[in-house]
């Protein structure tokens, strides 16, 4: 079992004298909002706490908000498994709206499931404005498999039990976060009908024009895929790809998707054609972000 804490610790132990990284000149830097992944929490010093320090170190004066879902770290971790995602989005929207430091806009970085959750915020909560969104291993078409569970053993046992009951049963959909972005390519119609989160924000059911309008307000949307990812099935979901309907082997890309590209239901094609949608990849396992990548690819995108 992989630990997200350990993986992110590898990512944030960086040299203070790394080349090519300088402070922001002129004015206050744009604040940064972080949303952690499954099994992690807002404030663990070996994961999000370390990322926060990294941002503060290389972007002098920046305000970094690492989202806590709940009243304490234990709740935050458990809610990453058992709190309805739509309720989490409402909670976060309130946090962002009430934070005076964010009122002129902010950049956002989502790690693993935090990537698609922050996209949900971009689509549903346009105020304050999200300027840039960086998705680090987010699963934007959902997952069809959960090969590793990075949480406490009792949480992982409950996750297995609920998924085995059936991801699209109302009881499971309302209680298990991972079921809400479970995407069964062998039963697409059931997925479209029952998915409480990923299907809904991907406009699989009733279309909401404001979702596209709000996503198009992004100045930039960066998708980072891990080419050796053993956590996300399929890893192509990190770039909005997925299995072809009726298959759990053959894959399509975003550019081959009729709803998301040809019909452009989310505005992704428009973002791409205007130079605001980027595809980056790392030849590593899930959330193994090399030091050089942080300093050369991620941090420069957070500077105004």
C-alpha positions as CSV (number, residue, x, y, z in Angstrom):
1,X,0.0,0.0,0.0
2,X,1.4,3.4,-1.0
3,X,1.3,6.3,1.4
4,X,0.4,9.7,-0.1
5,X,2.2,11.2,2.9
6,X,5.4,9.6,1.9
7,X,5.0,10.4,-1.8
8,X,4.5,14.1,-1.2
9,X,7.3,14.2,1.3
10,X,9.6,13.1,-1.6
11,X,8.2,16.0,-3.6
12,X,8.7,18.8,-1.2
13,X,12.2,18.2,0.1
14,X,13.8,20.8,-2.2
15,X,17.0,22.8,-2.2
16,X,16.7,26.5,-1.2
17,X,19.3,27.3,-3.9
18,X,17.7,25.6,-6.8
19,X,18.3,27.4,-10.1
20,X,15.6,29.1,-12.1
21,X,13.3,30.1,-9.2
22,X,13.1,33.7,-8.1
23,X,10.7,35.7,-6.0
24,X,7.7,37.7,-7.3
25,X,8.6,41.2,-8.2
26,X,6.0,44.0,-7.6
27,X,2.8,43.6,-5.6
28,X,1.5,40.8,-3.6
29,X,1.5,37.3,-5.3
30,X,-1.8,35.6,-6.1
31,X,-2.9,33.4,-3.2
32,X,-2.8,29.6,-3.6
33,X,-5.4,27.1,-2.5
34,X,-4.5,23.5,-2.0
35,X,-6.8,20.5,-1.8
36,X,-5.3,17.2,-0.7
37,X,-6.0,13.7,-2.0
38,X,-7.6,10.5,-0.6
39,X,-6.1,9.4,2.7
40,X,-4.3,12.7,3.3
41,X,-5.2,15.8,5.2
42,X,-4.7,19.6,5.0
43,X,-1.9,19.9,7.5
44,X,0.3,16.8,7.7
45,X,3.9,18.2,7.7
46,X,5.0,15.4,5.4
47,X,2.5,16.2,2.7
48,X,0.3,19.3,2.4
49,X,2.2,21.0,5.2
50,X,5.4,20.5,3.2
51,X,3.8,21.7,0.0
52,X,2.6,24.8,1.7
53,X,6.1,25.6,3.0
54,X,7.5,25.0,-0.5
55,X,5.1,27.5,-2.0
56,X,5.9,30.1,0.7
57,X,9.6,29.5,0.3
58,X,9.8,30.1,-3.5
59,X,7.0,32.6,-3.8
60,X,7.9,35.2,-1.1
61,X,4.9,36.7,0.6
62,X,2.3,34.3,-0.9
63,X,-0.8,33.4,1.1
64,X,-1.4,29.6,1.0
65,X,-4.7,28.0,2.1
66,X,-4.6,24.3,2.5
67,X,-8.3,23.2,2.7
68,X,-9.6,21.4,5.8
69,X,-12.8,19.5,5.3
70,X,-14.2,19.4,8.8
71,X,-13.2,20.8,12.2
72,X,-10.0,18.9,12.7
73,X,-7.4,16.8,10.9
74,X,-9.0,13.4,11.8
75,X,-12.3,14.6,10.3
76,X,-10.6,16.0,7.3
77,X,-9.0,12.6,6.5
78,X,-12.2,10.6,7.1
79,X,-14.3,13.1,5.1
80,X,-12.1,12.3,2.1
81,X,-13.7,8.9,2.1
82,X,-17.2,9.4,3.6
83,X,-18.5,12.9,3.1
84,X,-20.8,13.6,0.1
85,X,-18.6,15.4,-2.5
86,X,-21.3,17.9,-3.3
87,X,-21.5,18.8,0.4
88,X,-17.7,19.2,0.5
89,X,-17.9,21.6,-2.5
90,X,-20.5,23.7,-0.7
91,X,-18.3,23.8,2.5
92,X,-15.3,24.8,0.5
93,X,-17.2,27.5,-1.5
94,X,-18.2,29.0,1.8
95,X,-14.6,28.9,3.1
96,X,-13.3,30.6,0.0
97,X,-16.0,33.2,0.0
98,X,-15.4,34.1,3.6
99,X,-11.6,34.4,3.3
100,X,-10.8,38.0,2.7
101,X,-7.3,37.1,1.4
102,X,-8.9,35.4,-1.6
103,X,-11.3,38.1,-2.8
104,X,-9.2,39.3,-5.7
105,X,-8.8,35.7,-7.0
106,X,-6.5,32.7,-6.3
107,X,-4.6,29.9,-8.0
108,X,-5.5,26.3,-7.1
109,X,-3.6,23.0,-6.9
110,X,-5.5,19.8,-6.5
111,X,-3.7,16.5,-5.6
112,X,-5.3,13.3,-6.8
113,X,-9.1,13.4,-6.1
114,X,-8.5,17.0,-5.0
115,X,-7.9,17.8,-8.6
116,X,-11.4,17.0,-9.8
117,X,-12.9,18.5,-6.6
118,X,-11.2,21.8,-7.4
119,X,-12.5,21.6,-10.9
120,X,-16.0,21.2,-9.3
121,X,-15.3,24.4,-7.4
122,X,-14.3,26.2,-10.7
123,X,-17.5,25.2,-12.3
124,X,-19.9,25.7,-9.3
125,X,-18.3,28.5,-7.2
126,X,-17.1,31.3,-9.5
127,X,-16.7,33.8,-6.7
128,X,-14.0,34.4,-5.7
129,X,-12.4,33.8,-9.0
130,X,-10.1,30.8,-9.6
131,X,-7.4,32.1,-11.9
132,X,-5.3,29.0,-12.6
133,X,-6.0,25.4,-11.8
134,X,-3.3,22.7,-11.7
135,X,-4.5,19.1,-11.4
136,X,-1.8,16.8,-10.1
137,X,-3.0,13.3,-10.9
138,X,-6.7,14.2,-10.7
139,X,-9.2,11.7,-12.2
140,X,-11.4,13.9,-14.4
141,X,-13.2,11.0,-16.0
142,X,-13.4,9.1,-12.8
143,X,-11.9,5.7,-12.1
144,X,-12.7,2.0,-12.8
145,X,-10.6,0.4,-10.1
146,X,-9.1,1.2,-6.7
147,X,-5.9,-0.8,-6.6
148,X,-4.5,1.0,-3.5
149,X,-6.2,2.5,-0.5
150,X,-3.9,5.0,1.3
151,X,-6.0,5.3,4.4
152,X,-6.2,3.7,7.9
153,X,-7.0,-0.1,7.7
154,X,-10.5,0.4,9.1
155,X,-11.4,3.0,6.5
156,X,-10.1,0.8,3.7
157,X,-12.1,-2.1,4.9
158,X,-15.2,0.1,4.9
159,X,-14.4,1.4,1.4
160,X,-14.0,-2.2,0.1
161,X,-17.3,-3.2,1.7
162,X,-19.2,-0.4,0.2
163,X,-17.8,-0.8,-3.3
164,X,-18.5,-4.5,-3.2
165,X,-22.2,-3.6,-2.3
166,X,-22.4,-1.8,-5.7
167,X,-21.0,1.7,-6.4
168,X,-24.2,2.9,-8.0
169,X,-26.6,1.9,-5.2
170,X,-28.1,5.0,-3.6
171,X,-26.9,4.0,-0.2
172,X,-23.3,3.7,-1.4
173,X,-23.4,6.8,-3.7
174,X,-24.5,8.9,-0.8
175,X,-21.8,7.7,1.6
176,X,-18.7,6.9,-0.3
177,X,-16.6,9.6,-2.0
178,X,-14.8,7.2,-4.3
179,X,-18.2,5.7,-5.5
180,X,-19.1,9.3,-6.6
181,X,-16.3,9.3,-9.2
182,X,-16.6,5.6,-10.0
183,X,-17.1,5.3,-13.8
184,X,-18.1,1.9,-15.1
185,X,-17.5,1.7,-18.8
186,X,-19.4,-1.6,-19.0
187,X,-22.5,0.1,-17.8
188,X,-22.4,3.7,-19.1
189,X,-26.1,4.4,-18.8
190,X,-26.2,3.4,-15.1
191,X,-23.1,5.6,-14.5
192,X,-24.8,8.6,-16.2
193,X,-28.0,8.1,-14.3
194,X,-26.5,7.5,-10.8
195,X,-23.1,9.3,-10.6
196,X,-23.6,12.0,-8.0
197,X,-20.4,13.8,-8.7
198,X,-18.1,13.0,-11.7
199,X,-21.0,12.4,-14.1
200,X,-22.8,15.5,-12.9
201,X,-19.8,17.9,-13.3
202,X,-19.0,16.3,-16.7
203,X,-22.4,17.2,-18.0
204,X,-23.5,13.6,-18.5
205,X,-27.0,14.3,-17.5
206,X,-28.9,17.6,-17.5
207,X,-26.5,20.2,-18.9
208,X,-25.9,23.4,-16.9
209,X,-24.5,26.2,-19.2
210,X,-22.9,27.9,-16.2
211,X,-20.5,25.0,-15.7
212,X,-18.9,25.6,-19.1
213,X,-19.1,29.4,-18.7
214,X,-17.4,29.3,-15.3
215,X,-14.6,26.9,-16.4
216,X,-13.9,29.1,-19.3
217,X,-13.1,31.9,-16.8
218,X,-9.8,30.1,-16.0
219,X,-6.7,31.8,-17.2
220,X,-5.0,28.4,-17.4
221,X,-5.9,24.8,-16.7
222,X,-2.9,22.4,-16.3
223,X,-3.4,18.6,-16.3
224,X,-0.5,16.5,-14.9
225,X,-0.5,12.8,-15.7
226,X,1.7,10.2,-14.1
227,X,2.7,7.8,-16.9
228,X,3.6,5.0,-14.4
229,X,0.6,5.5,-12.2
230,X,-0.4,2.4,-10.3
231,X,-3.1,4.1,-8.2
232,X,-5.4,5.5,-10.9
233,X,-7.2,3.2,-13.3
234,X,-7.1,4.2,-16.0
235,X,-4.3,6.8,-15.7
236,X,-5.6,8.4,-18.9
237,X,-8.4,9.9,-16.8
238,X,-5.8,12.4,-15.6
239,X,-6.0,13.9,-19.1
240,X,-9.8,13.4,-19.5
241,X,-9.3,10.1,-21.4
242,X,-11.1,6.9,-20.4
243,X,-12.2,3.4,-21.5
244,X,-14.4,3.2,-24.6
245,X,-18.0,2.4,-23.7
246,X,-18.4,-1.3,-23.4
247,X,-14.7,-2.0,-22.8
248,X,-12.3,-2.0,-19.9
249,X,-9.3,-2.3,-22.2
250,X,-9.6,0.1,-25.2
251,X,-9.1,3.7,-24.4
252,X,-10.0,7.1,-25.9
253,X,-8.4,10.5,-25.5
254,X,-10.0,13.8,-24.7
255,X,-9.7,14.7,-28.3
256,X,-11.6,11.6,-29.3
257,X,-14.5,12.3,-26.9
258,X,-17.7,13.4,-28.6
259,X,-19.3,15.1,-25.6
260,X,-16.1,16.7,-24.1
261,X,-14.4,17.6,-27.4
262,X,-16.7,17.6,-30.4
263,X,-19.6,19.0,-28.4
264,X,-17.3,20.8,-26.0
265,X,-19.7,20.5,-23.1
266,X,-17.2,21.8,-20.6
267,X,-15.3,24.3,-22.8
268,X,-12.1,22.2,-22.8
269,X,-11.7,22.4,-26.6
270,X,-12.1,26.2,-26.4
271,X,-9.6,26.4,-23.5
272,X,-7.1,24.3,-25.6
273,X,-7.5,26.3,-28.8
274,X,-7.0,29.6,-26.8
275,X,-3.8,28.2,-25.3
276,X,-5.2,27.8,-21.8
277,X,-5.3,24.0,-21.5
278,X,-2.0,22.3,-20.9
279,X,-1.1,18.6,-20.8
280,X,2.0,17.7,-18.8
281,X,3.3,14.3,-17.8
282,X,5.7,12.8,-15.3
283,X,7.3,9.4,-15.8
284,X,6.6,8.2,-12.3
285,X,4.0,6.6,-10.0
286,X,1.1,8.5,-8.5
287,X,2.1,11.8,-6.9
288,X,5.8,11.1,-7.2
289,X,6.7,14.7,-8.3
290,X,10.4,15.2,-8.8
291,X,12.1,18.2,-7.3
292,X,13.0,19.6,-10.7
293,X,9.4,19.4,-11.9
294,X,8.2,21.4,-9.0
295,X,10.7,24.1,-9.5
296,X,10.6,24.3,-13.3
297,X,7.0,23.5,-14.1
298,X,4.6,24.0,-11.2
299,X,6.0,27.0,-9.2
300,X,6.5,29.2,-12.3
301,X,2.9,28.8,-13.2
302,X,1.8,30.2,-9.9
303,X,3.7,33.5,-10.3
304,X,2.0,36.5,-11.8
